[in-house]
Amino acid sequence: MTPFEPPKRAHSPLLAAGLASESENEKLLYGEDSPWLAAGRLQWTKIMRPCDEGIKKTLRLTQDMFELADQGDALREDTGCGVLYGVIRDSAYKIKKLAEAEKEAHMKKGWWKD
């Protein structure tokens, strides 16, 4: 590594500890039973891919957007706020549709682990 190269980021405790390489990490961690150190004991668990975590967070975000739109619409005092909360609700539906389609694609690839 040169002084100008950023350090490589470890995506897992095994990779950070030097117990797995990037390619081994892919095969070992995602979709397979994987070793995981918890409370000082080695346990086996399924680990969700970082890209799938992003999709899950996106779906949770859309739920928050729906709740905000409902609350804001109920409390609004003028039409401008109604337009704002309508745009938030419409955007949440569009984002949710995209995220669900991506989740389905990942499930078909065998990547998605709940």
C-alpha positions as CSV (number, residue, x, y, z in Angstrom):
1,M,0.0,0.0,0.0
2,T,1.4,3.4,-1.0
3,P,0.8,6.5,1.3
4,F,-1.8,7.7,-1.3
5,E,-3.9,4.5,-1.3
6,P,-6.8,4.3,1.1
7,P,-6.7,1.3,3.4
8,K,-9.0,-1.6,2.3
9,R,-12.1,-1.8,4.3
10,A,-12.9,-5.2,5.9
11,H,-16.5,-6.2,5.4
12,S,-16.5,-8.9,8.1
13,P,-14.8,-9.7,11.3
14,L,-13.1,-12.7,9.7
15,L,-11.7,-10.5,6.9
16,A,-10.6,-7.9,9.4
17,A,-8.8,-10.6,11.5
18,G,-7.0,-11.9,8.4
19,L,-8.9,-15.2,8.7
20,A,-10.5,-15.0,5.2
21,S,-9.7,-13.4,1.8
22,E,-12.1,-11.4,-0.2
23,S,-13.0,-14.4,-2.5
24,E,-13.2,-16.8,0.4
25,N,-15.2,-14.3,2.3
26,E,-17.8,-14.1,-0.5
27,K,-18.2,-17.9,-0.5
28,L,-18.0,-18.3,3.3
29,L,-20.2,-15.5,4.6
30,Y,-23.1,-14.9,2.2
31,G,-25.7,-17.5,2.0
32,E,-23.7,-20.2,3.8
33,D,-23.6,-21.0,7.5
34,S,-20.7,-18.9,8.7
35,P,-18.6,-18.7,11.8
36,W,-19.3,-15.7,13.9
37,L,-17.8,-14.8,17.2
38,A,-20.5,-13.7,19.7
39,A,-20.0,-13.3,23.5
40,G,-16.6,-15.0,23.2
41,R,-18.0,-18.2,21.6
42,L,-17.8,-19.2,17.9
43,Q,-21.3,-19.5,16.6
44,W,-22.7,-20.3,13.1
45,T,-25.2,-17.9,11.5
46,K,-26.3,-16.6,8.1
47,I,-25.1,-13.1,7.3
48,M,-27.0,-10.8,5.0
49,R,-25.1,-9.2,2.1
50,P,-24.5,-5.5,2.6
51,C,-26.5,-4.7,-0.6
52,D,-29.5,-6.6,0.9
53,E,-29.2,-4.6,4.1
54,G,-29.5,-1.5,2.0
55,I,-32.7,-2.8,0.4
56,K,-34.1,-3.6,3.9
57,K,-33.2,-0.1,5.1
58,T,-34.9,1.4,2.0
59,L,-38.1,-0.6,2.7
60,R,-38.1,0.6,6.3
61,L,-37.5,4.2,5.1
62,T,-40.6,4.0,2.9
63,Q,-42.7,2.9,5.9
64,D,-41.5,6.0,7.7
65,M,-42.3,8.1,4.7
66,F,-45.9,6.7,4.6
67,E,-46.3,7.5,8.3
68,L,-45.0,11.0,7.9
69,A,-47.3,11.6,5.0
70,D,-50.3,10.4,7.0
71,Q,-49.5,12.4,10.1
72,G,-48.7,15.5,8.1
73,D,-51.8,15.3,6.0
74,A,-53.9,14.9,9.2
75,L,-52.3,18.0,10.8
76,R,-52.0,20.3,7.8
77,E,-53.6,23.7,7.7
78,D,-53.2,24.6,4.0
79,T,-53.1,23.1,0.6
80,G,-49.3,23.6,0.2
81,C,-48.7,21.2,3.0
82,G,-51.2,18.8,1.4
83,V,-49.2,18.9,-1.8
84,L,-45.9,18.3,0.1
85,Y,-47.3,15.2,1.9
86,G,-48.8,13.9,-1.3
87,V,-45.4,14.1,-3.0
88,I,-43.8,12.3,0.0
89,R,-46.5,9.5,-0.2
90,D,-46.2,9.2,-4.0
91,S,-42.4,9.0,-3.7
92,A,-42.6,6.4,-1.0
93,Y,-44.8,4.2,-3.3
94,K,-42.3,4.5,-6.2
95,I,-39.3,3.8,-4.0
96,K,-41.0,0.9,-2.3
97,K,-41.9,-0.6,-5.7
98,L,-38.2,-0.4,-6.9
99,A,-36.9,-1.8,-3.6
100,E,-39.3,-4.8,-3.7
101,A,-38.4,-5.5,-7.3
102,E,-34.7,-5.5,-6.3
103,K,-35.4,-7.7,-3.3
104,E,-37.2,-10.2,-5.6
105,A,-34.2,-10.2,-8.0
106,H,-31.8,-10.9,-5.1
107,M,-34.1,-13.7,-3.9
108,K,-34.0,-15.3,-7.3
109,K,-30.2,-15.1,-7.3
110,G,-30.2,-16.9,-3.9
111,W,-28.6,-13.9,-2.2
112,W,-31.4,-12.8,0.1
113,K,-31.3,-14.1,3.6
114,D,-33.9,-13.0,6.2
